[in-house]
């Protein structure tokens, strides 16, 4: 599967005070992925061609196009135009709602904002999350070591991708999804989570925590979001509004909690 997401390229490697060396480098593939609902193309995004069914399901949930996986009646991945189409059949109600609120998205990393018609559409109404889970922050050190050593395969091979991980309440890695786009990596993870039916757990992303990441997580019912980098002001505001626990700068032995500290065992 990894081979379809990478390619080899002859490059010249420069190092200061050393001769230029020729070598083969491994590049991450970047292809257009079209999400098609009931025969109508909704968005085209540039993604890594891995876990496309997870991406389609997670995007549909995170964008509020569906509320449950069974509202997608069928899904098919079709090679097309040097990329892929993911063709989905929605329930009649969801298809009607999608047509009513349809946005034409065209974003390089799938942020979910490109093509939005007005500012009121940027921030969606999301029900406040319950406070039903807890997570030991001390487990982050082990998670990061395990992720880098055993799980972030595409990223360690190419150096060009983000990762999103699903952790159980004890910090054990249950799933990891990678992509050139941080939002797409999260969509893929949320799709994998939905297929497995996991409820209790935490999302860890290897990027910053922007408001889109918070909104996607909260829409999918995730109570806790951890980020390796910082959070933005709007991400923190939305996390507080949605009652989502948000922590950034999650590194071995430390983390910065921005909201919802009551869910963390410190």
Secondary structure, DSSP 8 states (H G I E B T S, - for coil): -GGGGEEEEEEEE--TTS--EEEEEEEE--EEEEEEETTEEEEEEEE-SSSHHHHHHHHHHHTTS-SSGGGEEEEEEEEETTEEEEEEEE-HHHHHHHHHT---B--SS--S-TT-SSGGGTS-----------EEGGGHHHHHHHIIIII-HHHHHHS--EEEEEE-TTS-EEEEEEESSHHHHHHHHHHHHHHHT--S-EEEESS-B-HHHHHHHHHTT--EEEESS-B-HHHHHHHHHHT-EEEEEEETTEEEEEE-GGGEE-
